[in-house]
Amino acid sequence: MSEPQMPVNPRFLKWIVIILGILIVVGIVVIGVTIASRLSKMAERQEAEKQAELAALQPKPVEPAWAMTGGLTFPENVTVALEAGENVAAAQMVPQGLLLTIQRGGETTGLLLVSPDGTVRSRFTIIRPE
């Protein structure tokens, strides 16, 4: 049997071992950093999902009627002429102005649309067949 041969240059072998050791350490560091960053992203995603669930459970604020109509404002005094025996049964803000429900003798007889400048924009009359 022949004896194992020693490398011709032991210094060269020593440098190869050192370089491979450094590469192993760098590889382990890269793997550790990758795992840590993925864990932190997962935690951030879970926190964002939790915040979204909490936000969905929060009651939505109720907007005032003027906000739903784009902040329409009316003059201080608005005069609406009603026919004899008519009363305003309800008022509702709509994007075009103020919608008044008119009743006569307990029955709704029409609708008035008052524009933001205070003028009656439209009068809708309800006719019921008898």
SULVEN-V728103 format. One record per residue. N is the residue number from 1. SS is DSSP state (@ for helix, = for strand, . for the rest). Layout:
n:N ss:SS
n:N ss:SS
//
This chain:
n:1 ss:.
n:2 ss:.
n:3 ss:.
n:4 ss:.
n:5 ss:.
n:6 ss:.
n:7 ss:.
n:8 ss:.
n:9 ss:.
n:10 ss:@
n:11 ss:@
n:12 ss:@
n:13 ss:@
n:14 ss:@
n:15 ss:@
n:16 ss:@
n:17 ss:@
n:18 ss:@
n:19 ss:@
n:20 ss:@
n:21 ss:@
n:22 ss:@
n:23 ss:@
n:24 ss:@
n:25 ss:@
n:26 ss:@
n:27 ss:@
n:28 ss:@
n:29 ss:@
n:30 ss:@
n:31 ss:@
n:32 ss:@
n:33 ss:@
n:34 ss:@
n:35 ss:@
n:36 ss:@
n:37 ss:@
n:38 ss:@
n:39 ss:@
n:40 ss:@
n:41 ss:@
n:42 ss:@
n:43 ss:@
n:44 ss:@
n:45 ss:@
n:46 ss:@
n:47 ss:@
n:48 ss:@
n:49 ss:@
n:50 ss:@
n:51 ss:@
n:52 ss:@
n:53 ss:@
n:54 ss:@
n:55 ss:@
n:56 ss:@
n:57 ss:@
n:58 ss:.
n:59 ss:.
n:60 ss:.
n:61 ss:.
n:62 ss:.
n:63 ss:.
n:64 ss:.
n:65 ss:@
n:66 ss:@
n:67 ss:@
n:68 ss:@
n:69 ss:.
n:70 ss:.
n:71 ss:.
n:72 ss:.
n:73 ss:.
n:74 ss:.
n:75 ss:.
n:76 ss:.
n:77 ss:.
n:78 ss:.
n:79 ss:.
n:80 ss:.
n:81 ss:.
n:82 ss:.
n:83 ss:.
n:84 ss:.
n:85 ss:.
n:86 ss:=
n:87 ss:=
n:88 ss:=
n:89 ss:=
n:90 ss:=
n:91 ss:=
n:92 ss:=
n:93 ss:=
n:94 ss:=
n:95 ss:.
n:96 ss:.
n:97 ss:=
n:98 ss:=
n:99 ss:=
n:100 ss:=
n:101 ss:=
n:102 ss:=
n:103 ss:=
n:104 ss:=
n:105 ss:.
n:106 ss:.
n:107 ss:=
n:108 ss:=
n:109 ss:=
n:110 ss:=
n:111 ss:=
n:112 ss:=
n:113 ss:=
n:114 ss:=
n:115 ss:.
n:116 ss:.
n:117 ss:.
n:118 ss:.
n:119 ss:.
n:120 ss:=
n:121 ss:=
n:122 ss:=
n:123 ss:=
n:124 ss:=
n:125 ss:=
n:126 ss:.
n:127 ss:.
n:128 ss:.
n:129 ss:.
n:130 ss:.
//
